[in-house]
Amino acid sequence: MKNLLKLEQLAILIVTLIIYYKLDYSWFLFAILFLAPDIFMLGYLFGNKIGAISYNFIHNYFTTISLILIGYFLHIEWCLMIGLIFFAHIALDRFLGFGLKKYDGFKSTHLDNL
């Protein structure tokens, strides 16, 4: 099951990169912004619960899909681009085994029991 989920995330990453390429967005900005979602780890400076909430806010597909849809339907190119970059970031995180964080610590994720 775990390997199937990893393959699924790899497929999501590849499709996202293809879409990004087809939209002819800047690969320079992609490289700069790809790790930007990890800034939300700074929430852990204020404790495990706040850290998990801040990290999970940007590391879930709902937030990034919302950015993508807002960008697409309202014709806000930068919003669509950032949504795709963050979407790719999440897919790579999941492929590498990094999941949404639980309140009991940074290393405790929703993927632990798979």
C-alpha positions in Angstrom: 0.0 0.0 0.0 2.8 2.4 0.9 4.6 1.9 -2.4 1.3 2.4 -4.3 0.8 5.7 -2.6 4.4 6.8 -3.3 3.9 5.9 -7.0 0.7 7.9 -7.0 2.5 10.9 -5.6 5.2 10.5 -8.2 2.6 10.5 -10.9 1.0 13.7 -9.5 4.4 15.4 -9.4 5.2 14.5 -13.0 1.8 15.6 -14.3 2.1 18.9 -12.3 5.6 19.5 -13.9 4.2 18.8 -17.3 1.3 21.3 -16.8 3.8 23.9 -15.4 6.0 23.3 -18.5 3.0 23.6 -20.9 2.0 26.9 -19.3 5.5 28.2 -20.0 6.0 29.5 -16.5 9.5 30.5 -15.2 11.7 27.6 -14.1 13.8 30.2 -12.3 10.8 31.1 -10.1 10.0 27.4 -9.7 13.4 26.8 -8.3 13.2 29.8 -5.9 9.6 29.1 -4.7 9.7 25.3 -4.6 10.9 25.2 -1.0 8.8 28.2 0.1 6.1 26.0 1.8 8.7 24.8 4.2 8.9 28.3 5.7 5.7 27.3 7.5 7.8 24.9 9.7 8.8 28.1 11.6 5.5 27.6 13.5 7.2 24.9 15.5 9.1 27.7 17.2 5.8 28.3 19.1 5.1 24.7 20.0 4.1 21.4 18.4 0.4 22.3 17.9 1.0 25.7 16.3 3.8 24.2 14.2 1.5 21.4 13.0 -1.3 23.8 12.1 0.9 26.2 10.2 2.8 23.4 8.4 -0.4 21.5 7.5 -2.1 24.7 6.3 0.2 25.0 3.3 1.1 21.3 2.9 -2.3 20.0 2.0 -3.8 19.7 -1.4 -7.0 21.7 -0.5 -5.0 24.9 -0.1 -3.0 24.5 -3.2 -5.9 23.4 -5.3 -7.7 26.5 -4.1 -4.8 28.6 -5.3 -4.8 26.8 -8.7 -8.6 27.2 -9.1 -8.6 30.9 -8.1 -5.7 31.5 -10.5 -7.4 29.7 -13.3 -10.9 31.0 -13.0 -10.0 34.6 -12.1 -7.1 34.7 -14.6 -4.5 35.5 -11.9 -1.4 33.9 -13.5 0.9 34.3 -10.4 -1.7 32.5 -8.3 -2.0 29.6 -10.7 1.8 29.4 -10.9 2.4 29.4 -7.2 -0.4 26.9 -6.7 1.3 24.5 -9.2 4.7 25.0 -7.5 3.3 24.3 -4.1 1.3 21.3 -5.5 4.5 19.8 -6.9 6.2 20.5 -3.6 3.6 18.5 -1.7 3.7 15.7 -4.2 7.5 15.4 -3.7 7.1 15.5 0.1 4.6 12.7 0.0 6.7 10.7 -2.4 9.6 11.0 0.0 7.4 10.0 2.9 6.8 13.4 4.6 3.1 13.7 5.5 0.8 16.1 7.3 2.0 16.6 10.9 0.3 15.5 14.0 0.3 17.6 17.2 2.7 15.4 19.1 5.8 16.4 17.1 7.3 17.2 13.8 8.3 13.6 13.0 4.8 12.3 13.7 2.8 12.3 10.4 -0.4 10.9 8.9 1.7 8.4 6.9 3.2 6.7 10.0 0.7 3.9 10.2 0.8 2.9 6.5 
